[in-house]
Structures are given as structure tokens and as C-alpha cells.
Amino acid sequence: MRKNYNLEKRKYIIGGFIVLIAIIYTIRLFDLQINDEKYKRSADSNAFLKKTVYPSRGLIYDRNGELVVFNQPAYDVMMIPRDVQPFDTLDFCHTLSITKEQFDKRLADMKDKRLNPGYSSYTPQRLMSQLSAQDYGRLQEKLYRFPGFFIQKRILRQYKQPTAANVLGNIREVSRDDIERDEYYAAGDYTGDLGVEKSYEPYLRGVKGVEILIRDARGRIQGRYEDGAHDIEPISGRDIRLSLDIKLQQYAESLMVGKRGAVVAIEPSTGEVLCLVSMPNYDPTLLVGRQRGENYRKLVQDESWPLFDRALMGAYPPGSTFKPTQGLIFLQEGIIDLNTTYPCHGGYINGGLRVGCHPHGSPLPLKPALQTSCNAYFCWGFKAMIDRRSKYGTSAKAFEIWKNYLVSMGYGYKLGVDLPSEGRGFIPNSKFYDKFYKEGRWSANTIISVSIGQGEILATPLQIANLSATIANRGWFITPHVVKEIQDTVMPPNNDRRYPTVERKHYDAVAEGMRMAVIGGTCRRAAIDGIEVCGKTGTAQNPHGKDHSAFMGFAPYTEPKIAVAVYVENGGWGATYGVPIGALVMEKYLTGKISDAHKPMEQQMLNTSIAYAAPKKK
């Protein structure tokens, strides 16, 4: 009999289909039972309620052990959507002091996976955060009426004093990006926002725990599963000790009330920041609680920019506080020695170019030039370097060498302070001027204003204070930082010295010139009885209004304990605001009090405000 090969083939095809279908079913069953947790969650949620237990956030202390930031309890209203049974919505809303419309919106937002990507009807969802004590009490009494709802305990921040908001930062609810970046977070969690709270979030937040509760057949909580044997205890966040002296911070802020600008003080030998003031500031308690969003909006809209950290982000022309860098560069490059003099007949005059200066003796060498803050001296020195083609070939090459010295001193780039949002200031390079003036078409005279900290030069108050600390140390600095110690953590040693490319011997001369400025120069108001103070004023031209008042200094002259920079917007002469505020901060830190001789100056600074014109609306 002849064999039918078509039937034979059909048999194999049908068999193959059956095998394929069996494989598909097997894979799907495996996926449903093993990979897909939906049914597991459903089964677990019938029997158990897993409640997140939030850890206490680490406390923050100042350098002297004074408590600065601590915790307070807060309560969120949580719900498991699938467990909610019909209830009196109006009674619920009345209990929480919200309207029915607000309740419906909160419910809709919760279920919107764009706003709440972790939404599941099987898991606890937050309906309302940070109940007031009154609302919490009312709801606790009536909670049995609202099946599916429970109260979740949270931790919020509280502050001992309304100070240092720019350093401390605050906490906020996590965003979708936060959740995607870090699996630790879930919707409704809190994270550090700005300041130390953000920089040290992994240490401060701790580790969440879990409490497992068992349900009966009707979903009612019967107690802890196996007496808590499977619960996971939360681990508290680690405490942090700041380098800040909170009393000095408060005092410096009080001196800056009614003014805009910054005060930065550093311990030169360690790089520890003693105070970091940005004014106007704000009360950090404004960003705590249910009014946080509204208060934050008001701060953003405030025309004085209280959220802008001027100490770290403010890019200002440093003015004459920049002159010590020029003396150091000229000495290192052999452009001058300590006997080199330059004339000043009311300023720098070269051809048709004139840079004005105030009356003083002429000609002068370096130290008296620093003492009197002579503009002409540093203009002549800059010209002698940038236009010395016999040594450098071109002005552009000379300028690159000049710029690299400044970068080594901490200008033009971020210093690396352990706070977010640090600015870098601005030090132009030769390509900047090649583009602006065309290559080979510019010289020292074209950009002469940069030699006295004007023109395109911009620096942050932190960078200016760091220069002061570098001179105090006679040629090295440690990266400024605001955290001194983390509980149960071996921190990397903050003692790595950074050396600018200027030899130590040249710093001695500049420090002596700054000492002369206090003894009988532009910084006489910085003198403190019994303490050898060194200083340098700065009056920075401002094309948008009155000049800025600046000062940098350190004390004592030998074995210095504090280096400070002060910058007051529209404050006029450096000696008007910069010098007295800097002197008072140094005296307060070194002696713990203000002498009778400086009391009138203190009262003047405490009680003087500067009128600022509101910015023009576009």
C-alpha cells in the first residue's frame, strides 16, 4: 500500500502546535505564580498589613556640641484602597478640616500613576500628610469608623534657632526622579533638600523598618504577626557635628540685617568653616509642615532672593581684595621684587588710559601698595608681565600663566565645599579675549581692570575667604568644609593641603603688607586691642548702582585662628561696612565678646540698613 506522506507531515505539524501551546501555558503559569507579584500581594494583603516604620533622622550639632536641628513627630493619613469600605465621606472630611472637593482631588492624584508611580490598590498609599495635633486627635478617636485607613507616624525637622538656613537646608517630599534614582525611596518619603540635609542625606536618613500586622477574615487588625518575630527595626540616621560655631553664625547674621551680601569665616589650619552667612536669609521653620509649599513659593517670588546662597553662589567682582594675588604672581614671576616701585599720580596713566586712585605717597613698593591699596601699582605690575614679550612671546601666553596662578589659588573653579550649589566665579582665559578682541589685537592696557579685581573677574565670598586663609597659612589651604564629624563613621581626613604655585616666601611679604593696612592703612577700623590683625579692603565698582563694600582678613598674624571675608552689596567703600563687620566677627570669635572700644561700631552695624531699589520689571 502506498504511504501518504502529506498525512504524515500533518501529524507532526499538529503535534508541534500542541507542544507549543503547552509551552506557552507553562511559561504563563510560571510568570503568574513566580514573577508576577500581583496575586502574591493580593494574598498577603488579605492576611497581613506591612507598615513602614520610619527611622529618626540624624541630629545636627555645631562644633561646640550645641544642638541645632532635631526631630518632631508628624502624622500622615494612609489608606489601602482595596480595603476601604463605604464610609461617611462628609464626616471624614470634617474630621480632617478639608472639603469634599479637596478629598476627591487627593484621591484622584493618588491614583494618577504619573503623579504617584508606585500606586497599587494593595499597598498603603498616603492620602494626607503632616496632620496638625488637633486633626490627629480627632481622627484617632474616629478611626474605627473608616476601615482601610490608618495613621502613619513620620519625622519632621525642628530648629533650635532661626539661623543658618543656607547651611542646614531642609527636607522635602521625594520627586519621581528621586524615586527612580534611588530605590530606597517610595512615594511620600522625605529627602534632604539644600545644604547639609542634601549633601549628607545618605548618613542622616537612616534605614526604614517594617512592622507586619496580621488580619482576620474580615480584614481587621489582630496584632503583630508572630509577636513581631518578622518585624524589621528601623536604624536611626547618624548624627552630624558641624564645623560651624552657631553663636558666631547668629552674631554675623545680626550684623548683616538690613543688608545684602555674605560673611564667610574659616579656621585656616583645618579648612573648617566657622560661619557661612548669606543675607537676606529666611527662617528654616518656614519650610516645615503643611505650609511648606506656600512658604516656598513666597520665598521664590521674594525680590531679595533669600533662597540664593550669596556666600557660595554670589559671583562678585572682588575689587581690591584681589590685589594680594597680583603681588604674589608678580613676585613669583620675577616681575617685581620687594624694592620695585611704581608711580601713582592719582592713578594709572598710560597713554590715553587712566585708572583712578586715592591720594597717597608715590612711588611705592609692594608692601606700602597693599597698605594703601594703590590701584596704579598693580596696573603697572600687570602691564609689565602681560606685555613682556621678551619673556613670554605673546600677551596671550603671559595671560595664561597669570590665569593658572589664580586657578591654583582657588579662583575660577569650585573649591569643592561639602555643600550643593557652589558657584565657580569667573577667571577668563586668553581664548576669551581672542574671541572678543580678535587674536593678537589685545594687550595689558585692553584688559587692565582685571589687575585690580574688576572687569571680567568674578569671585565668590567663599573663594575670597579661602585666599585669606591661604595667606594666613603662608601658602597652603585645606578645602573648606562645614561638617566636622559623622557619628560612627570614619570620615576621610580633611587635612590634605593644597599648595598654590607660588612659593611660601612670597606670602610673608603679602601678609606683612596686610598687617600694615590695619596698623596705618585702609583697614585701620579692623584693629583689635591685643590681637595682630591683617586685612585688605575692597571697593568693587558696580555698574548697576553704588559700589560694593568688601574686606578680607585674618588674625592673629602668627598662628592665625580665623580668616574672614565680608561682602556687602552697594555698601560703598570697603571701610564702610566690610572692615567693621569683619573686625567684629574676628573679635567675637577670638575673645568671646566685643570690647568697649568697638561697641559704637557694633551698634552702627546692627542698626544700619541699606536701601535697595526694586529690580525693574521687564
C-alpha positions in Angstrom: 0.0 0.0 0.0 1.3 3.4 -0.9 2.2 5.6 2.1 0.6 9.1 2.4 3.4 11.5 3.2 1.0 14.5 3.4 -0.9 12.9 6.3 2.4 12.1 8.0 3.6 15.7 7.8 0.2 17.0 9.1 0.6 14.7 12.1 3.9 16.3 13.0 2.5 19.9 12.5 -0.5 19.2 14.8 1.8 17.7 17.4 4.1 20.7 17.2 1.2 23.1 17.8 0.1 21.1 20.8 3.7 21.2 22.3 3.9 24.9 21.5 0.6 25.7 23.3 1.7 23.6 26.3 5.0 25.6 26.5 3.1 28.9 26.3 0.8 27.8 29.1 3.7 26.6 31.2 5.5 29.9 30.7 2.4 31.9 31.5 1.7 29.9 34.7 5.3 30.3 35.8 5.1 34.1 35.1 1.8 34.4 37.1 2.9 32.3 40.0 6.6 33.2 40.3 7.3 36.5 38.5 4.1 38.4 38.8 3.7 39.5 42.4 0.2 40.9 41.9 -1.5 37.7 43.2 1.0 37.2 45.9 0.4 40.8 47.1 -3.3 40.1 47.0 -2.9 37.0 49.1 -0.5 38.7 51.5 -2.7 41.7 51.9 -5.6 39.6 52.9 -3.6 38.2 55.7 -1.0 40.8 56.5 -0.6 44.6 56.7 3.0 45.7 56.2 3.6 49.1 57.7 6.8 51.1 57.0 8.5 52.3 60.2 10.4 55.4 59.6 13.7 55.9 61.4 14.6 59.0 63.4 16.7 61.4 61.2 20.2 62.1 62.5 20.5 65.2 64.7 22.8 68.1 63.8 25.1 69.8 66.3 27.5 72.7 66.0 31.3 72.5 66.6 30.8 73.0 70.3 28.1 70.3 70.7 25.1 72.7 70.8 22.0 71.1 69.3 21.0 72.9 66.1 18.5 70.6 64.3 16.3 67.9 65.9 13.2 65.9 65.1 9.5 66.3 65.9 6.7 63.7 65.2 4.2 64.2 62.4 1.4 62.0 61.2 0.2 61.1 57.8 -3.2 59.6 56.9 -2.7 56.4 54.9 -5.1 54.1 53.2 -5.1 50.8 51.4 -7.6 51.4 48.6 -8.8 47.8 48.2 -9.6 47.7 52.0 -11.7 50.8 52.1 -15.4 50.1 52.7 -18.3 52.5 52.4 -18.0 55.3 55.0 -19.3 58.7 55.8 -17.2 60.9 53.5 -18.5 64.2 54.9 -17.7 63.1 58.5 -14.2 62.1 57.4 -13.6 65.4 55.6 -14.9 67.4 58.6 -12.6 65.5 60.9 -9.6 66.4 58.8 -10.8 70.0 58.2 -10.9 69.6 54.4 -13.7 69.9 51.8 -15.2 67.1 49.8 -13.6 68.6 46.7 -10.2 68.5 48.3 -10.7 64.9 49.3 -11.7 63.9 45.8 -8.7 65.7 44.3 -6.3 64.0 46.7 -7.9 60.6 45.8 -7.5 61.3 42.1 -3.9 62.5 42.4 -3.1 59.3 44.4 -4.4 57.1 41.7 -2.7 59.1 38.9 0.4 57.0 38.1 2.1 60.0 36.6 2.0 61.7 39.9 2.3 58.6 42.0 4.2 56.0 40.0 4.2 53.5 42.9 0.4 53.3 43.2 -1.1 49.9 43.9 -4.5 49.3 45.4 -2.9 46.5 47.5 -0.3 48.7 49.2 -0.6 51.6 51.7 -1.0 55.0 49.9 -0.7 58.4 51.5 -3.9 60.5 51.4 -2.8 63.4 53.6 0.4 64.4 55.2 1.5 66.2 58.4 -1.7 66.4 60.4 -2.0 69.1 63.0 -2.1 67.9 66.6 -5.9 68.8 66.7 -6.7 66.9 63.5 -4.6 63.9 64.6 -6.5 63.7 67.9 -9.9 63.9 66.2 -9.1 61.3 63.6 -7.6 58.9 66.2 -10.9 58.9 68.1 -12.9 58.1 65.0 -10.5 55.9 63.1 -12.7 52.8 63.7 -15.4 54.3 61.5 -13.1 54.4 58.5 -12.0 50.9 57.6 -8.9 50.8 55.3 -7.5 54.0 56.8 -4.7 54.2 59.3 -2.2 56.8 60.7 1.5 56.6 59.8 4.0 58.3 62.2 6.6 60.5 60.5 9.6 62.6 61.4 9.9 66.3 60.6 12.7 68.7 61.3 12.7 71.4 64.0 15.3 74.1 64.6 16.6 75.5 67.8 17.2 78.9 66.3 16.1 80.6 63.1 19.6 80.7 61.7 22.0 79.2 59.1 19.1 78.1 56.8 21.5 78.2 53.8 23.9 75.8 55.5 21.4 73.4 57.1 19.0 73.1 54.2 15.6 71.3 54.8 13.7 68.2 53.9 11.0 67.8 51.2 8.9 65.1 49.7 10.7 63.0 47.2 10.0 63.5 43.5 9.6 61.0 40.8 13.2 61.5 39.8 14.3 60.8 43.3 12.5 57.5 43.4 13.9 56.5 40.0 17.5 57.4 41.1 17.4 55.7 44.5 15.4 52.5 45.3 15.4 53.4 49.0 12.7 55.9 48.4 8.9 55.4 47.9 6.2 57.9 47.1 5.6 60.1 50.1 9.1 59.7 51.6 11.2 62.7 52.5 14.7 63.6 51.4 17.2 66.3 52.1 16.8 69.5 50.1 19.7 72.1 50.0 22.5 72.4 52.5 23.8 69.7 54.8 20.5 67.9 54.7 21.1 67.2 51.0 24.9 66.7 50.9 24.8 64.2 53.8 21.3 62.6 53.1 22.7 59.0 53.0 24.0 59.4 56.6 21.1 61.4 58.0 18.2 59.4 56.7 18.8 56.1 58.4 17.2 52.8 57.3 13.5 52.1 57.2 12.0 49.3 59.2 8.8 47.2 58.6 6.1 46.2 61.1 3.9 43.2 60.0 0.4 43.1 61.3 -2.0 40.1 60.9 -5.6 40.4 59.8 -8.7 38.3 60.4 -11.0 37.1 57.7 -12.8 40.5 57.7 -9.6 42.4 57.3 -9.5 43.6 60.9 -6.0 44.0 62.5 -5.5 41.4 65.2 -2.0 42.3 66.3 1.6 41.7 65.3 2.4 38.7 63.2 4.1 36.0 65.5 4.7 38.7 68.1 6.8 40.8 65.8 9.3 38.0 65.1 9.5 39.0 61.5 9.5 42.8 62.0 12.5 44.8 60.9 13.6 47.5 63.3 14.5 50.9 61.7 18.0 52.1 62.1 18.3 55.8 63.1 20.2 58.2 61.0 23.7 59.3 62.1 24.2 62.5 64.0 26.4 65.1 62.4 28.7 67.7 64.1 29.2 70.8 62.0 32.3 72.9 61.9 30.1 76.0 62.4 30.1 78.0 65.6 26.3 78.6 65.7 26.7 81.6 68.1 29.2 83.2 65.7 26.8 82.4 62.8 24.0 84.2 64.7 26.1 87.1 65.5 27.4 87.6 61.9 23.8 87.3 60.7 22.7 90.0 63.1 25.4 92.4 61.8 24.1 91.8 58.2 20.4 92.5 58.9 19.1 95.1 56.5 22.0 94.4 54.1 22.6 92.1 51.2 25.8 90.1 50.9 27.8 87.4 52.7 30.2 86.7 55.6 32.5 83.7 55.5 34.9 82.7 58.3 37.3 79.8 58.1 39.7 78.2 60.5 42.9 78.4 58.4 44.7 75.4 59.9 41.8 73.0 59.2 39.6 74.5 56.5 36.7 74.3 58.8 34.0 76.9 58.1 33.2 78.8 61.2 30.3 80.8 59.8 28.7 81.0 56.4 26.2 83.9 56.2 24.1 84.8 53.2 21.7 87.7 53.6 18.9 88.2 53.3 18.2 84.8 54.8 15.0 83.1 55.9 13.7 81.2 58.9 14.2 77.5 58.2 11.0 76.6 60.1 9.1 78.2 57.1 9.9 75.0 55.1 8.5 72.6 57.7 4.9 71.4 57.8 1.8 71.6 55.6 2.5 75.3 54.7 5.9 74.4 53.2 4.7 74.7 49.6 3.1 78.0 50.0 6.0 79.4 52.0 8.5 78.1 49.4 6.5 79.9 46.7 6.7 83.1 48.6 10.5 82.8 49.1 11.0 82.1 45.4 9.0 85.2 44.5 10.8 87.4 47.1 12.7 90.0 45.1 15.6 90.0 47.7 16.3 86.3 46.7 16.6 84.8 50.2 17.0 81.3 48.7 20.1 82.4 46.8 23.2 81.5 48.8 25.3 84.5 48.2 28.2 83.1 50.2 28.6 80.1 47.8 26.9 81.2 44.6 27.3 85.0 44.5 29.7 85.9 41.7 31.1 89.4 42.6 34.0 91.5 41.3 36.4 91.0 44.2 37.8 94.5 43.8 40.9 95.3 45.9 40.7 92.1 47.9 42.2 90.6 44.6 45.4 92.7 44.9 47.3 90.3 47.2 47.0 87.6 44.4 48.7 90.1 42.0 51.6 90.8 44.3 52.1 87.0 44.8 52.1 86.4 41.0 54.5 89.3 40.2 56.9 88.2 42.9 56.9 84.5 41.8 57.4 85.5 38.1 60.2 87.9 38.9 58.3 90.9 37.5 59.0 92.7 40.8 61.0 92.4 44.0 60.3 93.9 47.3 62.1 97.1 46.3 60.4 97.6 42.9 58.4 100.8 42.9 55.7 102.2 40.6 54.4 105.7 40.4 50.9 106.8 41.3 49.9 110.3 40.4 46.2 109.9 41.2 46.1 106.6 39.4 47.5 104.6 36.5 48.0 106.8 33.5 49.3 105.2 30.3 48.7 107.0 27.0 45.0 107.9 26.9 44.1 105.3 29.5 43.6 106.3 33.1 42.6 104.2 36.2 41.9 106.4 39.2 43.3 106.1 42.7 43.0 107.9 46.0 45.8 110.2 47.4 48.8 108.6 49.0 52.6 108.6 48.7 54.3 107.9 45.4 56.2 105.9 44.1 55.6 102.8 46.3 57.0 99.3 46.6 54.7 96.3 47.2 54.0 96.3 50.9 53.0 100.0 51.1 51.0 99.5 47.9 49.0 96.8 49.8 48.8 99.1 52.8 47.3 102.0 50.8 45.5 99.8 48.2 47.2 101.6 45.3 45.5 100.8 42.0 48.3 102.1 39.9 50.9 99.8 41.4 49.0 96.7 40.4 48.1 98.0 37.0 51.8 98.8 36.3 52.8 95.3 37.5 50.2 93.6 35.4 51.3 95.6 32.3 55.0 94.7 33.0 54.0 91.0 33.0 51.4 90.7 30.2 53.3 92.9 27.7 56.8 91.3 28.4 57.2 89.6 25.0 60.9 89.0 25.6 59.9 86.5 28.3 56.5 85.2 27.3 56.4 85.7 23.5 52.8 87.0 23.4 50.3 88.7 25.7 48.1 85.6 25.4 50.8 83.3 26.7 51.6 85.6 29.5 47.9 85.9 30.4 47.6 82.1 30.5 50.4 81.8 33.0 48.8 84.6 35.1 45.4 82.8 35.0 46.9 79.5 36.0 48.4 81.0 39.1 44.9 82.2 40.1 43.4 78.8 39.5 46.0 77.3 41.8 44.8 79.8 44.5 41.3 78.6 44.2 39.7 81.1 41.7 37.8 80.3 38.6 36.6 76.8 39.7 34.6 75.3 42.5 36.7 74.8 45.6 34.8 71.6 46.5 33.0 72.7 49.7 30.7 69.9 51.0 27.5 71.8 50.2 25.4 71.7 47.0 25.1 74.7 44.6 28.6 76.1 45.0 29.5 78.6 42.2 32.8 78.9 40.4 33.1 82.6 39.9 34.9 83.5 36.6 38.5 83.9 35.6 38.8 84.5 31.8 41.4 82.8 29.7 43.3 84.1 26.6 40.8 82.5 24.2 38.0 84.6 25.8 39.8 87.8 24.8 40.9 86.4 21.5 37.3 85.8 20.6 36.2 89.2 22.0 39.0 91.4 20.6 40.4 89.1 17.9 43.6 87.2 18.3 46.7 89.3 18.7 44.7 92.5 18.9 44.7 93.0 22.7 47.3 93.8 25.4 47.5 94.6 29.1 46.0 98.0 28.6 43.0 96.5 26.9 42.1 94.5 30.0 43.9 96.4 32.7 40.9 96.5 35.1 41.3 92.7 35.8 44.6 93.5 37.7 42.5 95.2 40.4 39.7 92.7 40.6 37.4 94.4 38.2 36.4 93.8 34.6 35.5 90.2 33.9 36.9 88.9 37.2 34.3 87.3 39.4 34.7 85.5 42.7 32.5 84.0 45.4 32.8 85.2 49.0 34.0 81.6 49.9 36.9 82.0 47.4 37.9 85.3 48.9 37.8 83.9 52.4 39.9 80.9 51.2 42.5 83.3 49.8 42.7 85.0 53.2 43.1 81.5 54.8 45.9 80.7 52.3 47.8 83.9 53.1 47.3 83.2 56.8 48.9 79.8 56.4 51.6 81.4 54.3 51.0 79.4 51.1 48.5 76.5 51.6 44.9 75.8 52.3 42.6 72.9 53.0 39.4 72.6 51.1 36.7 74.4 53.1 34.1 72.2 54.7 31.1 72.6 57.1 30.9 69.0 58.5 33.4 68.2 61.2 32.3 64.7 62.3 29.7 62.0 61.5 28.5 59.6 64.2 30.0 56.1 64.0 31.8 57.0 60.7 35.4 57.3 60.0 35.5 60.4 57.8 38.2 60.8 55.2 40.8 63.0 56.8 40.3 66.7 55.9 43.9 67.6 56.2 45.1 67.4 52.6 46.9 70.6 52.0 46.6 72.3 48.6 49.5 74.3 47.6 49.2 77.2 45.1 52.1 77.5 42.6 53.6 80.5 44.5 56.5 79.9 46.9 55.9 80.3 50.6 58.5 83.1 51.0 56.3 85.5 48.9 53.3 85.0 51.2 55.3 86.5 54.1 55.6 89.8 52.2 51.9 89.9 51.4 50.9 89.1 55.0 53.1 91.9 56.2 51.5 94.3 53.8 48.1 93.3 55.0 49.3 93.9 58.6 50.5 97.3 57.6 47.0 98.1 56.2 45.5 97.6 59.7 48.2 99.5 61.5 48.1 102.5 59.3 46.3 102.0 56.1 42.9 101.4 54.6 41.9 98.8 57.3 42.5 100.8 60.5 39.0 100.1 61.7 39.9 96.4 61.9 42.4 96.9 64.7 41.6 94.9 67.8 43.4 95.6 71.1 45.9 92.9 71.9 45.5 91.0 68.6 47.6 91.4 65.5 45.0 91.7 62.7 45.8 91.6 59.0 43.4 92.9 56.4 42.7 94.1 52.9 39.8 96.3 51.9 37.9 96.1 48.6 35.7 98.7 46.9 34.2 96.9 43.9 32.7 99.0 41.2 29.1 98.2 40.4 27.7 99.2 37.0 24.1 98.8 38.4 24.4 101.1 41.4 26.5 102.0 44.4 29.8 100.2 44.8 30.1 97.0 46.8 32.0 97.1 50.1 34.4 94.1 50.7 37.0 93.0 53.2 39.2 90.0 53.8 41.5 89.5 56.8 42.9 87.1 59.3 44.1 87.1 62.9 46.3 86.7 64.7 49.3 87.5 62.4 51.2 84.4 63.8 49.3 81.1 64.3 46.1 82.5 62.9 42.8 81.1 64.2 40.3 82.8 61.8 40.2 84.1 58.3 37.2 86.1 57.2 35.7 87.6 54.1 32.8 90.1 54.1 30.9 91.3 51.0 28.1 93.9 51.3 26.3 94.8 48.1 26.0 98.5 47.4 27.8 99.2 50.7 30.3 101.8 49.2 33.8 101.9 50.5 35.3 98.8 51.9 36.0 100.5 55.1 32.3 101.5 55.5 30.8 98.0 56.1 33.3 95.3 55.1 36.0 96.3 57.6 33.9 96.8 60.7 31.8 93.7 60.2 34.9 91.6 59.5 36.6 93.1 62.6 33.6 92.4 64.8 33.3 88.8 63.7 37.0 88.2 64.3 36.9 89.8 67.8 33.7 87.9 68.8 35.3 84.6 67.8 38.7 85.2 69.3 37.7 86.9 72.6 34.0 85.8 73.0 32.9 89.5 73.4 33.1 92.9 71.9 35.4 95.5 73.6 34.1 98.8 74.8 36.2 100.5 72.1 34.2 98.6 69.4 30.7 98.9 70.9 29.8 102.1 68.9 31.0 100.3 65.7 28.9 97.3 66.6 25.8 99.4 67.2 26.3 101.1 63.9 26.4 97.8 62.1 23.5 96.3 64.0 21.2 99.3 63.3 22.2 100.3 59.8 20.3 99.2 56.8 20.9 99.8 53.1 18.1 100.9 50.8 17.9 98.8 47.7 15.9 99.7 44.6 13.5 97.0 43.5 14.5 95.4 40.2 12.9 96.8 37.1 10.1 94.7 35.7 10.7 93.5 32.2 
